[in-house]
Each structure stands twice: as C-alpha cells, then as structure tokens.
C-alpha cells in the first residue's frame, strides 16, 4: 500500500517488487483471498477493488455505504468479503460478484478492523467506540461485545478460534475468550494459574508442594489437581540459579538465606550438571554454609569448565577458591589462587566489573586477616 494511490505486490522471499496496481485512491487496507489468487484493496474513495494477484488485472470494483473503508477480510472459504467502514457499519459481500449480502450495525464509532474466525462462522469487528463485537457471520446477529479498549483497535483470531487478540493505540495487546468454557476447563485454568504463580514466587518444586499442602481455601479435589500439575511442572534451571546467586553472592546474610541458596543451586545442577556457572553458584553456596570440602571440589569442577568456555578462569571461581583454601588451612594454595585472581582482574572484561571487584576485596580481606599474628 502507498499514499500515491498504488498497491505493490512483492516477493516475500527476495523482496523483489512483482506488480504495481494503479488507479486507486488512498489505500487503507488490502487482503489476499485464502487461495492467494485475488487481492482486495479498500480506501478513502469508498471503493472496493478486486484484483487478479498474479497479473495485476482489476477484476471488478463496487461501492457500498458512504464513507471510507478501513479494513477488509476474506472468509476462510474465499466466498465472502467483510468490510469495516468509517460510517460505523460493517457489511458482508459476495466476493465473486460484488453483491452486498447484508449490513451489520451496532458500533457507535468508526469501525477500524475486521477478522473472520478460522471456521468462518464468526466475525470480529473493532471500533473507535472502544468495543469489539462478535457477530454470527451467516446472519449478522450480534453474539456479544468486548468493552474497555483504547483507540486504534485491531483484531485477530487465534488459529483454533477460541481466543481473540486486540491491539490498541495505548500499546497493549489483550487476549480474550471467544467461546463459552466448560466448568472443568475454567477450573483447570485456575489451577494452572495457581501453580504458575507459586513457581513464580519460589522456583523449587519441593517448596511449591509444601505451600500447596497448607494453602487455605482449596477443596480436596482442587488441592489434588494442583499437586498433579505441580509435580509435572517444568522447573527452570536458569531461574533456580539466578535465585540462588542472588542469595549466595554477598557475605553477611542470614544462615537461612544461604541454606535456601544451596537448595536452589543443588537443584539447578541436578537439571544441568555440566553448566559451569551453575556449578560456581553451588560452590559459593557450599562456601557460605561452611561446607568447605564440598565447596573446594565443586569450585574446582566449575573452574575447569568455565576457563574453557571463557578462555580463562573467571573471578567468581578464583575468589572463592582462594577463600575456601584459606578456610581449609591451605595458606599456600590460597595465596596462589589470589595471585591468579589478581592477574585475571587485569583483563578488561573484569577490570570494571563491580561484582568481581567485590569478590577480590572479600578474598584479600580474608587472607590479610589470616596473616596477622595469632591468626589460625
């Protein structure tokens, strides 16, 4: 479409212009027929033109009600053409002859967008009156209305026809139910939402199951259904690791926070046992809870993986290896790891990294304290 009164057809794979259609006023919308053989163009001159999309030949044109045409849509079988108009009406036409079948009235503002459901039985229209109306496309009877939209609405059905998406000028895309749901389906959706909401608050399945055991307001059947969903819910290793890292990376937190970090990181590593960053988080968590033997073994594994991936050891591994060795009484090994850490901090990747700088300071402080007379 263009403001110069033309419609251009392009090769979608190459971007090459194939055909230019002329003799059109300002075009507001175009629509291909389902078989791709015809193209409908509509615009401000109140005229609808049907074109042969292969040759660019105009097949016929027609005019309907007064006022610009905002949008057009072919029915899934290609036999009908629905038009959205600025005069607050929608109309249904025979796409082969240009004969009007019937008009739909009910909006109080310009109708901006129109869409058929995939089975062709329903028609959705969106208007500047901030509503979307669903119609029986065979009879023109209004089925129901959706309210509360903003300006510039556009509509599209989902491929299964059960939902409708609306896009509006306020930047929101909304999804709507377009069919009556059975009580069982509604309850299943409530259950899925409940479980997803709990996993959003705590990423560990065991915690979610424990919360479900004591959550008030659930019937026995509802609780059993929620348990069934939670047991098969996909845990996210990435979310578990991020949650664990947020708890474990800083010193001085409560012991309960470090215990929680350990549980999260253990589960993340169960899901992805060869992920070096997840192993680093686990090693840090072991260090924070005082399990230095496990911390050392885990951090050595993470360092082996990470130095291959990052073409050299990362400060997170080296800092906690230095501190773990020191806590185990291995002063010589601790100093060696600290020197490696200082060397890596000269790399531009880490020199300005605030988190890495914090780990360096923590390691230097621990090893400096251990050097003082009377320190163990």
Residue pairs with C-beta under 8 A, 6 or more apart in sequence:
1 7
1 8
1 27
1 28
1 29
1 30
1 41
2 8
2 27
3 26
5 22
5 23
5 24
5 25
5 26
5 27
6 20
6 21
6 22
6 24
6 27
7 20
7 21
7 24
7 27
7 30
7 39
7 41
7 51
8 17
8 19
8 20
8 21
9 17
9 18
9 19
9 20
9 21
9 39
9 53
9 56
10 16
10 17
10 18
11 17
11 18
19 53
19 55
19 56
20 56
21 39
21 41
21 49
21 51
21 56
21 58
23 58
24 41
24 43
24 45
24 49
25 43
25 44
25 45
25 47
26 43
26 44
26 45
27 41
27 42
27 43
28 42
28 43
28 44
28 68
28 69
28 70
28 71
29 41
29 42
29 43
29 69
29 70
29 71
29 72
30 39
30 40
30 41
30 42
30 72
31 39
31 40
31 72
31 73
31 74
31 81
32 38
32 39
32 53
32 74
33 39
33 40
33 53
33 74
33 78
33 95
34 74
34 76
34 77
34 78
35 78
36 53
37 52
37 53
37 54
38 50
38 51
38 52
38 53
38 59
38 74
38 78
38 95
39 50
39 51
39 52
39 53
40 48
40 49
40 50
40 51
40 72
40 74
40 81
40 95
41 48
41 49
41 51
41 72
42 48
42 49
42 69
42 70
42 71
42 72
42 83
43 68
43 69
44 68
45 68
46 63
46 64
46 65
46 66
46 67
46 68
46 69
47 61
47 62
47 63
47 69
48 61
48 62
48 63
48 64
48 69
48 72
48 81
48 83
48 93
48 98
49 58
49 60
49 61
50 58
50 59
50 60
50 61
50 81
50 95
50 98
51 57
51 58
51 59
52 58
52 59
60 98
61 98
62 93
62 98
64 83
64 85
64 91
64 93
64 100
65 85
65 87
65 89
65 91
65 103
66 87
67 85
67 86
67 87
68 85
68 86
69 83
69 84
69 85
69 86
70 84
70 85
70 86
70 110
70 111
70 112
70 113
71 83
71 84
71 111
71 112
71 113
71 114
72 81
72 82
72 83
72 84
72 114
73 81
73 82
73 114
73 115
73 116
74 80
74 81
74 95
74 116
75 81
75 82
75 95
75 116
75 120
75 137
76 116
76 118
76 119
76 120
77 120
78 95
79 94
79 95
79 96
80 92
80 93
80 94
80 95
80 101
80 120
80 137
81 92
81 93
81 94
81 95
82 90
82 91
82 92
82 93
82 114
82 116
82 123
82 137
83 90
83 91
83 92
83 93
83 114
84 90
84 111
84 112
84 113
84 114
84 125
84 126
85 91
85 110
85 111
86 110
86 111
87 110
88 105
88 107
88 108
88 109
88 110
88 111
88 127
88 129
89 103
89 104
89 105
89 107
89 111
90 103
90 104
90 107
90 111
90 114
90 123
90 125
90 135
91 100
91 101
91 102
91 103
91 104
92 100
92 101
92 102
92 103
92 104
92 123
92 137
92 140
93 99
93 100
93 101
94 100
94 101
102 139
102 140
103 140
104 123
104 125
104 135
104 140
104 142
106 133
106 142
106 145
107 125
107 127
107 129
107 131
107 133
108 127
108 129
109 127
109 128
109 129
109 130
110 127
110 128
111 125
111 126
111 127
111 128
112 126
112 127
112 128
112 152
112 153
112 154
113 125
113 126
113 153
113 154
113 155
114 123
114 124
114 125
114 126
114 155
115 123
115 124
115 155
115 156
115 157
115 164
116 122
116 123
116 124
116 137
116 157
117 123
117 124
117 137
117 157
117 161
117 178
118 157
118 159
118 160
118 161
119 161
120 137
121 136
121 137
121 138
122 134
122 135
122 136
122 137
122 143
122 157
122 161
122 178
123 134
123 135
123 136
123 137
124 132
124 133
124 134
124 135
124 155
124 157
124 164
124 178
125 132
125 133
125 135
125 155
126 132
126 149
126 153
126 154
126 155
126 166
127 133
127 153
128 151
128 152
128 153
130 147
130 148
130 149
130 150
130 151
130 153
131 145
131 146
131 147
131 149
132 145
132 146
132 149
132 153
132 155
132 164
132 166
132 176
133 142
133 144
133 145
133 146
134 142
134 143
134 144
134 145
134 146
134 164
134 178
135 141
135 142
135 143
136 142
136 143
146 164
146 166
146 176
149 166
149 168
149 174
150 168
150 169
150 170
150 172
151 168
151 169
151 170
152 168
152 169
153 166
153 167
153 168
153 169
154 166
154 167
154 168
155 164
155 165
155 166
156 164
156 165
157 163
157 164
157 165
157 178
158 164
158 165
161 178
161 179
162 177
162 178
162 179
163 175
163 176
163 177
163 178
164 175
164 176
164 178
165 173
165 174
165 175
165 176
166 173
166 174
166 176
167 173
168 174
181 189
187 222
187 225
188 225
191 222
191 225
191 226
191 229
192 229
194 226
195 208
195 212
195 226
195 229
195 230
195 233
196 233
198 208
198 211
198 212
198 230
199 205
199 208
199 230
199 233
199 235
202 208
202 211
203 235
203 236
203 239
203 240
203 243
203 264
204 235
204 240
204 263
204 264
204 267
205 230
205 231
205 233
205 235
205 267
206 263
208 230
208 233
209 227
209 230
209 231
212 218
212 223
212 226
212 227
212 230
213 223
215 223
215 226
218 226
235 267
235 271
237 267
237 268
237 271
237 272
237 275
237 278
238 268
240 264
240 265
240 267
240 268
240 271
241 264
241 265
241 268
241 275
241 277
241 278
241 281
243 261
243 264
244 260
244 261
244 262
244 264
244 265
244 268
244 281
244 282
244 285
245 261
245 265
245 281
245 284
247 253
247 257
247 258
247 260
247 261
247 264
248 258
248 261
248 262
248 265
248 281
248 284
248 285
248 288
249 284
249 355
250 358
251 288
251 362
253 288
255 289
258 285
258 288
258 289
259 289
261 281
261 284
261 285
261 288
262 282
262 285
262 286
262 288
262 289
265 278
265 281
265 282
265 285
266 282
266 285
268 275
268 278
268 281
268 282
269 275
269 278
269 279
269 282
272 278
273 279
274 305
275 305
276 302
276 303
276 304
276 305
276 306
276 309
277 302
277 306
279 298
279 299
279 301
279 302
279 305
280 299
280 302
280 306
280 314
280 316
280 317
280 320
282 298
282 302
283 294
283 295
283 296
283 298
283 299
283 301
283 302
283 317
283 320
283 324
284 295
284 299
284 316
284 320
286 292
286 294
286 295
286 298
287 295
287 299
287 320
287 323
287 324
287 327
292 324
292 327
292 328
293 328
295 320
295 324
296 321
296 324
296 325
296 328
299 317
299 320
299 321
299 324
300 321
302 317
303 313
303 314
303 317
303 318
303 321
306 313
306 314
306 317
307 313
307 314
307 317
312 344
312 347
313 340
313 344
314 344
314 350
315 341
315 344
315 345
315 350
315 353
315 356
315 359
315 360
316 355
316 356
316 359
318 337
318 338
318 340
318 341
318 344
319 341
319 356
319 359
319 360
319 362
319 363
320 359
320 363
321 337
322 334
322 335
322 337
322 338
322 341
322 363
322 366
322 367
323 334
323 362
323 363
323 366
323 367
325 331
325 333
325 334
325 337
326 334
326 366
326 367
326 370
329 376
331 370
334 367
334 370
335 367
338 363
338 364
338 367
341 359
341 360
341 363
342 360
344 350
345 351
345 356
345 357
345 360
350 356
369 375
370 376
